[in-house]
Amino acid sequence: MQEPMELMDAILRRRSVRKYQEKDVPEETVKNLVEIGNLAPSAGNLQARDFIVVRDKKTKEALAKASLNQEFVAEAPVNIVICTNEKKIKRYGTRGTTLYTYQDTAASAMLIMLAALEHGLGTCWVGAFDEEAVRQILQIPSYARPVIIIPLGYPAEQPAMRKRAPLEEYLHAERW
Ligand SMILES: Cc1cc2nc3c(=O)[nH]c(=O)nc-3n(C[C@H](O)[C@H](O)[C@H](O)COP(=O)(O)O)c2cc1C
């Protein structure tokens, strides 16, 4: 494992990594990342999200194809697919099933991506995919939706920080 990294440092150093070394990622590390993902806040602490860990080469290739041929999805040693789970969020009615469960997945994804840095791993948030294809490949039930695929592996590239909009373009004071 790498040296512990300060949170701000991790936030500043995170990049979308799309090239990985051929080195495998230990199972314990992946389990730890999923547990960390589930430490993220969730509506009513209902943890309305599920994680599918994919290592199988053929399955990853199918996921890459479903992800509009984003080959790096197959090249990563591991994919973590984060899904909503409507069953777990029923208590909150439509707001729960159309909003909270998605927020639950996004919060988890972000923690996984930051915690991955601690293990020296690079990740990328993949949201562009054919949802029905992914559902078929991973046999996801109708009450769940695959939302985010996170390919992860030891980085074989060090991308520069992508430019962000200036603060005044997105910061509103007191009102929109
Ligand atoms: C909702 C969402 C969907 C994304 N989908 C993809 C994707 O399908 N493929 C990809 O390569 N990157 C995807 N990204 C990653 C963005 O391209 C990336 O975060 C952005 O360019 C900023 O770069 P950075 O992550 O290195 O800071 C996605 C990010 C988000 C938040």
The ligand as an ORCA input file, in Angstrom:
! r2SCAN-3c Opt
* xyz 0 1
  C     -21.828     11.266    -14.928
  C     -20.465     11.025    -15.520
  C     -20.343     10.200    -16.618
  C     -19.087      9.958    -17.168
  N     -18.979      9.054    -18.192
  C     -17.771      8.790    -18.721
  C     -17.639      7.813    -19.737
  O     -18.587      7.141    -20.135
  N     -16.392      7.594    -20.234
  C     -15.293      8.256    -19.791
  O     -14.206      8.005    -20.293
  N     -15.381      9.184    -18.812
  C     -16.588      9.460    -18.255
  N     -16.684     10.350    -17.222
  C     -15.467     10.991    -16.697
  C     -15.347     12.450    -17.142
  O     -15.039     12.501    -18.509
  C     -14.265     13.139    -16.304
  O     -14.578     13.060    -14.935
  C     -14.091     14.622    -16.687
  O     -13.622     14.723    -18.010
  C     -13.117     15.347    -15.774
  O     -11.860     14.723    -15.765
  P     -11.210     14.185    -14.419
  O     -12.109     13.097    -13.863
  O      -9.862     13.633    -14.796
  O     -11.114     15.325    -13.454
  C     -17.921     10.582    -16.631
  C     -18.059     11.380    -15.490
  C     -19.301     11.570    -14.921
  C     -19.401     12.373    -13.641
*
